[in-house]
């Protein structure tokens, strides 16, 4: 049953009307306090919030301007506010410990925009913006598109405040889900807060679905034949350690080209009534494990 209202869903579960519910971390405390009999599991969702930028139309056909966007990001507030410190920072691949292919933290910090000195990053962004003709007296006005649902609206609000730090005034444009994908495919946006829709923690699934030329979820139209060759190379590498090095090389290139900058990875909670039996929650995927062929309700 699809119920758009989060409060209605939570209330329905607490009163025992629903057998199972998925939640964002901030709501988990409410469920556990009001339905203490419930069983809950909190896992990474492997669906990172990211930025997609229309690289083919002004003003973001300018690579320097895209880099300024990347350098404006402070990932810590997203994790603290949206996930109540349950989220984490990563690149294109799900970060460790749940992700087995993601960059280690010390390597991740060397990527553009990931360094710990956020103010220094933003100062570089402001210098770029000033060189492009923007500043306190001439700010860049854009629309920020996001799907009209809490998991997208809430981080979009945080993002709006961060863009202001680099002379960008973004007006939120909330889009209902049926219109979202047609809008993105038409490139009818300037900047949008999106989700990397990864079903499993596997480099082939991530790279071929999101980043190679003409990939199904390569919404920005980024195309780099040399990167595609590298992706093919990692796919055919039988040695796991060598493959991991290639994966990290690909991640670095994606960050250096400001391709769908990853903002943060969240976690989702699944809670179920004690009468639900045989449920196995996926450890590193939001989209798998929903067939329920071994799940039954003891009524």
C-alpha positions as CSV (number, residue, x, y, z in Angstrom):
1,X,0.0,0.0,0.0
2,X,1.4,3.4,-1.0
3,X,0.6,6.2,1.4
4,X,2.3,9.5,0.6
5,X,1.9,11.0,4.1
6,X,4.7,9.9,6.4
7,X,2.7,10.6,9.6
8,X,-0.2,8.5,8.3
9,X,2.2,5.6,7.5
10,X,3.8,5.8,11.0
11,X,0.5,6.0,12.8
12,X,-0.9,3.1,10.8
13,X,2.1,1.0,11.8
14,X,1.9,2.0,15.5
15,X,-1.7,1.2,15.7
16,X,-1.1,-2.2,14.2
17,X,-2.9,-1.6,10.9
18,X,0.3,-2.3,8.9
19,X,2.7,-5.2,9.3
20,X,5.8,-3.6,7.9
21,X,7.1,-0.1,7.3
22,X,10.3,1.6,6.0
23,X,11.5,4.8,7.7
24,X,14.1,7.5,7.7
25,X,16.3,7.5,10.8
26,X,14.6,10.5,12.5
27,X,11.3,8.7,12.7
28,X,12.8,5.5,14.2
29,X,12.7,6.8,17.8
30,X,9.0,7.6,17.5
31,X,8.2,4.1,16.3
32,X,10.3,2.4,19.0
33,X,8.8,4.5,21.7
34,X,5.2,4.1,20.6
35,X,5.4,0.6,19.3
36,X,8.0,-1.1,21.6
37,X,7.0,-4.5,20.4
38,X,8.2,-3.8,16.9
39,X,11.4,-5.2,15.5
40,X,13.5,-2.7,13.6
41,X,16.7,-2.9,11.5
42,X,18.7,0.1,10.3
43,X,20.8,-0.4,7.2
44,X,22.6,1.6,4.5
45,X,20.3,2.2,1.5
46,X,23.0,2.3,-1.2
47,X,21.1,5.2,-2.9
48,X,23.2,8.3,-2.5
49,X,21.8,11.8,-2.7
50,X,23.7,13.6,-5.5
51,X,23.7,16.6,-7.7
52,X,22.8,16.4,-11.3
53,X,23.7,19.5,-13.4
54,X,22.6,20.4,-16.9
55,X,26.0,20.4,-18.5
56,X,24.7,21.2,-22.0
57,X,23.0,24.5,-21.3
58,X,24.1,27.9,-19.8
59,X,25.2,28.6,-17.2
60,X,26.4,25.2,-16.2
61,X,28.0,24.3,-19.5
62,X,30.9,26.1,-17.9
63,X,33.1,23.5,-16.1
64,X,34.4,26.2,-13.7
65,X,30.9,26.9,-12.5
66,X,30.2,23.2,-12.1
67,X,33.3,23.0,-9.9
68,X,32.1,25.9,-7.8
69,X,29.0,23.9,-7.1
70,X,31.0,21.0,-6.0
71,X,33.2,23.1,-3.7
72,X,30.1,24.6,-2.0
73,X,29.1,21.4,-0.4
74,X,29.5,20.7,3.3
75,X,28.4,17.1,3.7
76,X,28.4,17.0,7.5
77,X,25.2,19.0,8.0
78,X,23.3,16.7,5.6
79,X,24.3,13.7,7.7
80,X,23.6,15.4,11.0
81,X,20.2,16.9,10.0
82,X,18.8,14.4,7.6
83,X,20.1,11.1,9.0
84,X,20.7,12.1,12.6
85,X,24.3,11.1,12.2
86,X,23.4,7.7,10.8
87,X,24.6,8.5,7.2
88,X,28.1,8.7,5.8
89,X,30.2,10.3,3.1
90,X,31.2,8.3,0.0
91,X,31.9,8.5,-3.7
92,X,30.3,6.8,-6.6
93,X,30.5,3.4,-4.8
94,X,28.9,2.6,-1.5
95,X,31.6,3.4,1.2
96,X,33.0,0.9,3.7
97,X,32.4,-0.9,5.9
98,X,29.2,-2.1,4.2
99,X,30.5,-1.3,0.8
100,X,33.4,-3.5,-0.3
101,X,34.4,-1.4,-3.3
102,X,34.2,2.2,-2.0
103,X,37.3,4.3,-1.4
104,X,38.8,4.3,2.1
105,X,38.2,7.6,4.0
106,X,41.8,8.8,3.7
107,X,41.7,8.5,0.0
108,X,38.2,10.0,-0.3
109,X,39.4,13.2,1.4
110,X,41.8,13.8,-1.5
111,X,39.0,14.2,-4.1
112,X,37.8,17.6,-5.1
113,X,35.3,19.0,-2.5
114,X,35.9,16.2,0.0
115,X,38.7,17.9,2.0
116,X,37.9,18.7,5.6
117,X,38.5,22.4,5.2
118,X,35.0,23.4,4.0
119,X,35.7,27.2,4.3
120,X,38.8,26.9,2.1
121,X,36.8,25.0,-0.5
122,X,34.1,27.7,-0.5
123,X,36.7,30.4,-0.7
124,X,38.0,28.8,-3.9
125,X,34.4,28.6,-5.1
126,X,33.7,32.3,-4.4
127,X,36.9,33.2,-6.2
128,X,35.7,31.3,-9.3
129,X,32.3,32.9,-9.1
130,X,33.8,36.4,-8.9
131,X,36.0,35.6,-11.9
132,X,32.9,34.7,-13.8
133,X,31.2,38.0,-12.8
134,X,29.2,37.0,-9.8
135,X,29.4,38.2,-6.2
136,X,27.5,39.8,-3.3
137,X,25.9,42.4,-5.7
138,X,25.3,40.0,-8.6
139,X,24.2,36.6,-7.5
140,X,23.4,33.7,-9.8
141,X,19.7,32.9,-9.7
142,X,18.7,29.3,-10.6
143,X,16.0,26.8,-9.9
144,X,16.8,23.7,-7.8
145,X,14.6,20.8,-8.8
146,X,13.8,17.9,-6.5
147,X,11.1,15.2,-6.2
148,X,8.3,16.2,-4.0
149,X,8.8,13.7,-1.2
150,X,10.5,14.1,2.2
151,X,13.7,12.1,1.4
152,X,14.3,14.7,-1.4
153,X,12.7,17.8,0.0
154,X,14.6,17.8,3.3
155,X,18.1,17.6,1.8
156,X,17.1,20.2,-0.8
157,X,16.5,22.7,1.9
158,X,20.0,22.1,3.3
159,X,21.4,22.5,-0.1
160,X,19.7,25.8,-0.7
161,X,21.5,27.3,2.3
162,X,24.9,26.0,1.2
163,X,24.6,27.4,-2.3
164,X,24.0,30.8,-0.9
165,X,27.6,30.7,0.5
166,X,29.0,30.9,-3.1
167,X,26.7,33.6,-4.5
168,X,24.0,31.2,-5.8
169,X,20.4,31.9,-5.0
170,X,18.4,28.7,-5.8
171,X,14.6,28.6,-5.8
172,X,13.2,25.2,-5.0
173,X,11.1,23.5,-7.7
174,X,9.3,20.5,-6.3
175,X,8.3,17.9,-8.9
176,X,5.8,15.1,-8.4
177,X,7.3,11.6,-9.1
178,X,5.3,10.9,-12.3
179,X,6.7,14.0,-13.9
180,X,10.2,13.7,-12.4
181,X,11.9,11.3,-14.8
182,X,10.4,12.8,-18.0
183,X,11.6,16.2,-16.8
184,X,15.1,14.9,-16.1
185,X,15.3,13.0,-19.4
186,X,14.4,16.2,-21.2
187,X,17.1,18.0,-19.3
188,X,14.5,20.5,-18.2
189,X,16.4,21.6,-15.1
190,X,19.5,23.6,-14.2
191,X,20.5,21.9,-11.0
192,X,18.6,19.0,-9.3
193,X,19.0,17.0,-6.2
194,X,18.7,13.4,-7.3
195,X,19.4,9.8,-6.1
196,X,22.0,7.3,-7.4
197,X,19.7,4.3,-7.9
198,X,22.1,1.5,-7.2
199,X,20.5,-1.9,-6.6
200,X,23.6,-3.8,-5.5
201,X,27.1,-3.0,-4.4
202,X,28.8,-3.9,-7.6
203,X,31.0,-1.7,-9.8
204,X,29.5,-3.0,-13.1
205,X,25.9,-2.2,-11.9
206,X,27.0,1.3,-10.7
207,X,29.2,2.4,-13.6
208,X,27.3,0.9,-16.5
209,X,23.9,2.1,-15.3
210,X,24.9,5.6,-14.3
211,X,28.1,6.8,-15.9
212,X,29.0,5.3,-19.3
213,X,28.0,7.1,-22.4
214,X,24.3,6.8,-23.0
215,X,23.7,4.9,-19.8
216,X,20.0,4.6,-18.7
217,X,20.6,6.7,-15.5
218,X,23.3,9.0,-17.0
219,X,20.9,11.9,-16.7
220,X,23.4,14.7,-17.3
221,X,24.7,13.2,-20.6
222,X,28.3,13.0,-19.5
223,X,30.3,11.0,-22.0
224,X,34.0,10.1,-21.8
225,X,35.1,7.3,-24.1
226,X,38.4,6.9,-22.2
227,X,36.5,6.4,-18.9
228,X,34.3,3.8,-20.7
229,X,37.4,1.9,-21.6
230,X,38.5,2.0,-18.0
231,X,35.1,0.7,-16.9
232,X,35.4,-2.2,-19.3
233,X,38.8,-2.9,-18.0
234,X,37.7,-3.2,-14.4
235,X,34.8,-5.4,-15.4
236,X,37.1,-8.0,-17.0
237,X,39.8,-7.9,-14.2
238,X,39.7,-11.2,-12.3
239,X,42.0,-10.1,-9.5
240,X,39.8,-8.4,-6.8
241,X,42.6,-6.2,-5.5
242,X,43.6,-5.0,-9.0
243,X,40.0,-4.4,-9.8
244,X,39.5,-2.4,-6.7
245,X,42.4,-0.1,-7.7
246,X,40.7,0.4,-11.1
247,X,37.4,1.2,-9.4
248,X,39.1,3.8,-7.3
249,X,40.7,5.3,-10.4
250,X,37.3,5.6,-12.0
251,X,35.8,7.2,-8.9
252,X,38.6,9.8,-8.8
253,X,38.0,10.6,-12.5
254,X,34.2,11.0,-11.9
255,X,35.0,13.4,-9.0
256,X,37.5,15.4,-11.0
257,X,35.0,15.8,-13.8
258,X,32.3,16.8,-11.3
259,X,30.0,14.1,-12.6
260,X,26.9,13.8,-10.4
261,X,28.7,14.9,-7.2
262,X,27.7,12.6,-4.3
263,X,26.4,14.5,-1.3
264,X,25.8,11.7,1.2
265,X,24.7,8.2,1.8
266,X,21.8,7.7,4.1
267,X,20.3,4.7,6.0
268,X,16.8,3.4,6.1
269,X,15.0,1.6,8.9
270,X,12.7,-1.3,8.3
271,X,10.3,-2.1,11.2
272,X,7.9,-5.0,11.3
273,X,5.4,-6.4,13.7
274,X,6.4,-9.6,15.7
275,X,3.8,-11.5,13.7
276,X,5.9,-11.1,10.5
277,X,8.2,-14.2,10.1
278,X,11.0,-15.1,7.8
279,X,12.0,-11.6,6.9
280,X,15.6,-11.0,5.8
281,X,16.7,-7.3,5.4
282,X,19.3,-6.5,2.8
283,X,22.5,-5.2,4.2
284,X,23.6,-3.0,1.3
285,X,20.7,-2.5,-1.0
286,X,17.4,-0.6,-0.8
287,X,15.8,-2.3,-3.8
288,X,16.4,-6.0,-3.3
289,X,14.8,-8.4,-0.9
290,X,11.2,-7.3,-1.7
291,X,9.9,-10.6,-3.2
292,X,8.9,-11.9,0.2
293,X,8.6,-15.4,-1.1
294,X,9.8,-16.7,2.4
295,X,7.9,-14.2,4.5
296,X,4.7,-15.0,6.2
297,X,2.4,-13.5,8.8
298,X,1.6,-15.5,11.9
299,X,-2.0,-14.6,12.5
